[in-house]
């Protein structure tokens, strides 16, 4: 039996290989952030992690600079407080997650690496990445540090494919899970079809539980207040072909950005 190896896996490298790569200014370390949280009755708890790792692995394989890309083990837990009423959700404090990201980032940058990229499919991890990025930038001002929240990263290019609202365990995520042959419970999915959620809130024209619309007022939410089954979106038109197109966009976008970061000279800012 052969072990399935990701060619960019940090954990698969030896200490001497990492030491050599850290001396190469092109090398990029990527830190993926996942989550363990409810995704309705039809998708597994690890949906955010499975999707992210699939995209990231394929982007690495596609990259012309794969020898200079190092993917760290995914941080499995995220900030998922809005889902904690649902069984299976494991959430950690945003501050704790930020401190964990900062500690991991500090370790890699102290090795000599000059480039660090954080990625999350789960939107709840955004603030932790943001805070960690600034903490690390203060500590390592000459390093290139960046973070990507994937839904916003691809949404503009896939808007014509998805059925809004796009928020959680929705048309987009369900289609992608179907495309990557993830675990999707068919009976439960069929029962969800036709149940389009309309968000009832006194400020519904200002707040938004839909990534396709810009929220002018942000409020903390608990998913059970809006959807007893944990799904916000319409999965009626979910299908693997649509998911494959979304995945292709995500892989292409990430490969392009990663290649540009690897080829970029750190510390060079052009003045106009």
C-alpha positions in Angstrom: 0.0 0.0 0.0 1.4 3.4 -1.0 1.1 6.4 1.2 -0.7 9.2 -0.6 1.7 12.1 -0.5 0.9 15.8 -1.2 4.0 17.1 -3.0 3.9 20.3 -1.0 3.4 18.8 2.4 5.5 20.5 5.1 5.2 17.4 7.3 6.6 15.2 4.6 9.8 17.2 4.4 12.9 16.4 6.5 14.5 18.9 8.7 17.4 19.4 6.2 15.0 19.9 3.3 13.1 22.6 5.3 16.3 24.3 6.3 17.3 24.5 2.6 13.9 25.8 1.5 14.0 28.4 4.2 17.1 29.9 2.7 15.4 30.3 -0.7 13.7 33.7 -0.7 11.1 32.3 -3.2 9.7 29.8 -0.7 6.1 30.2 0.5 4.6 28.6 3.6 0.8 28.2 3.5 -1.2 27.7 6.6 -4.8 26.3 6.0 -7.5 26.9 8.6 -10.5 24.5 8.8 -13.5 24.0 11.0 -15.5 21.3 12.7 -19.1 22.5 12.6 -22.6 21.5 11.5 -23.4 21.8 7.8 -27.1 20.9 7.9 -28.5 17.4 7.8 -26.9 16.6 4.4 -23.2 17.6 4.8 -20.4 16.4 7.2 -18.9 18.4 10.0 -15.6 18.7 8.2 -17.0 20.2 5.0 -15.0 23.5 5.2 -11.7 21.6 5.8 -12.4 19.0 3.0 -13.1 21.6 0.4 -10.1 23.8 1.3 -7.6 20.9 1.3 -8.9 19.7 -2.0 -8.4 23.1 -3.6 -5.1 23.7 -2.0 -3.6 20.3 -2.9 -4.7 20.7 -6.6 -3.4 24.3 -6.7 0.0 23.0 -5.5 0.1 20.3 -8.1 -0.8 22.8 -10.8 1.7 25.4 -9.7 4.9 25.8 -11.7 6.7 26.6 -8.4 5.5 23.6 -6.4 9.1 22.9 -5.2 9.0 26.2 -3.4 5.5 25.7 -1.8 5.2 24.3 1.7 1.7 23.5 3.0 1.5 23.2 6.8 -1.0 20.8 8.5 -4.5 22.3 8.6 -5.6 23.8 11.9 -8.7 21.7 12.3 -10.8 23.9 14.7 -12.1 27.3 13.9 -14.3 30.1 15.4 -17.8 28.6 15.0 -19.7 30.1 17.9 -22.8 30.8 15.7 -23.2 27.0 15.2 -22.7 25.7 18.8 -26.4 24.9 19.4 -26.0 22.1 16.8 -24.5 18.8 17.9 -21.0 18.1 16.5 -19.8 21.7 16.4 -16.5 22.4 18.0 -15.6 26.1 18.4 -12.6 27.8 19.8 -12.3 31.5 20.8 -11.3 33.8 18.1 -8.5 35.2 20.2 -7.2 31.7 20.9 -7.2 30.9 17.2 -5.4 34.1 16.5 -2.8 33.3 19.0 -2.4 29.8 17.6 -2.0 31.2 14.1 0.5 33.7 15.3 2.6 31.1 17.1 2.7 28.8 14.1 3.5 31.7 11.8 6.2 32.9 14.2 7.8 29.4 14.2 8.0 29.3 10.4 9.3 32.9 10.0 11.9 32.3 12.7 13.2 29.4 10.5 14.1 32.0 7.9 11.0 31.9 5.6 10.0 35.2 4.2 6.5 34.5 2.9 3.5 33.3 4.8 -0.1 32.8 3.4 -3.1 31.9 5.5 -6.2 30.4 3.9 -9.7 29.6 5.2 -12.9 28.4 3.5 -14.8 29.0 6.7 -15.7 32.7 7.0 -15.7 32.7 10.8 -11.9 32.4 10.8 -11.4 35.8 9.0 -10.9 38.0 12.1 -8.4 35.6 13.6 -6.3 35.6 10.4 -6.6 39.4 10.3 -5.4 39.8 13.9 -2.6 37.2 13.5 -1.4 38.8 10.2 -0.9 42.2 11.9 0.7 40.7 15.0 3.2 38.9 12.8 3.8 41.9 10.5 4.8 44.0 13.6 7.2 41.3 14.6 8.5 40.5 11.2 8.2 43.7 9.2 10.3 42.5 6.3 8.2 39.4 5.7 5.4 39.1 3.2 2.2 38.0 5.2 -1.2 37.6 3.6 -4.5 35.9 4.2 -7.4 34.8 2.1 -11.1 34.1 3.0 -12.1 31.8 0.1 -15.7 32.7 -0.4 -14.9 36.3 -1.1 -11.9 35.2 -3.1 -14.0 33.4 -5.7 -17.6 34.7 -5.3 -17.5 37.4 -8.0 -16.5 34.9 -10.7 -19.1 32.2 -9.7 -22.1 34.5 -9.0 -23.8 33.4 -12.3 -23.6 29.7 -11.2 -25.0 29.8 -7.7 -28.5 30.2 -6.3 -28.6 32.9 -3.5 -28.6 33.3 -0.6 -25.0 32.0 -0.3 -24.1 31.6 3.4 -23.9 28.1 4.9 -24.4 24.5 3.7 -25.9 26.2 0.6 -26.0 25.7 -3.1 -22.3 26.5 -3.4 -21.0 24.3 -0.7 -23.3 21.4 -1.6 -22.4 21.5 -5.2 -18.7 21.6 -4.4 -19.0 18.6 -2.1 -20.8 16.7 -4.8 -18.1 17.6 -7.3 -15.2 16.4 -5.1 -17.2 13.2 -4.2 -17.4 14.2 -0.5 -20.0 12.7 1.8 -23.4 14.1 0.9 -26.5 12.4 2.3 -28.9 12.0 -0.7 -32.1 11.5 1.2 -31.5 14.5 3.5 -30.5 16.6 0.5 -33.7 15.7 -1.3 -35.8 16.7 1.7 -34.1 20.1 1.8 -34.9 21.0 -1.8 -37.5 23.7 -2.2 -36.9 25.1 1.3 -35.6 28.5 0.3 -35.0 30.6 3.4 -36.2 34.2 3.6 -34.4 36.0 6.4 -36.9 37.9 8.6 -35.3 40.7 10.6 -36.3 44.3 11.2 -33.1 45.4 9.6 -33.0 42.9 6.8 -32.3 45.7 4.2 -29.1 46.6 6.2 -27.8 43.2 7.5 -27.2 40.2 5.2 -26.9 36.5 5.7 -25.9 36.3 2.1 -22.3 36.7 0.8 -23.7 37.9 -2.6 -24.9 41.1 -0.8 -22.9 43.6 1.1 -24.0 44.1 4.7 -24.0 47.7 5.9 -24.7 46.7 9.5 -23.0 43.7 11.1 -24.5 41.8 14.0 -23.6 38.6 15.9 -26.0 35.8 14.9 -27.0 32.4 16.0 -27.8 30.1 13.1 -30.8 28.5 14.9 -32.5 31.8 15.0 -32.8 31.7 11.2 -32.7 28.0 10.3 -33.6 25.1 12.6 -31.8 22.7 10.4 -28.6 24.8 10.1 -28.9 25.5 6.4 -29.0 29.1 5.1 -29.5 28.9 1.3 -31.3 27.1 -1.4 -29.9 23.7 -2.3 -32.6 22.9 -4.9 -30.3 23.4 -7.8 -27.1 21.9 -6.4 -25.2 19.6 -8.8 -21.7 18.2 -9.3 -21.2 19.9 -12.7 -21.8 23.3 -11.1 -19.5 22.3 -8.3 -16.7 21.3 -10.7 -16.8 24.8 -12.3 -16.6 26.5 -8.9 -13.7 24.3 -8.0 -11.9 25.0 -11.3 -12.2 28.8 -10.6 -10.9 28.3 -7.1 -7.9 26.3 -8.1 -7.0 28.6 -11.0 -7.4 31.7 -8.8 -5.3 30.3 -6.0 -2.6 28.9 -8.4 -2.3 32.3 -10.0 -1.9 34.1 -6.7 0.5 31.6 -5.2 2.7 31.7 -8.3 2.8 35.5 -8.2 3.8 35.4 -4.5 6.5 32.9 -5.0 8.0 34.8 -7.9 7.8 38.1 -6.1 10.8 39.7 -4.5 10.1 40.3 -0.8 10.5 43.9 0.4 10.2 45.6 -3.0 7.5 48.2 -3.1 7.1 50.2 -6.3 6.5 53.9 -5.9 4.4 55.8 -8.4 
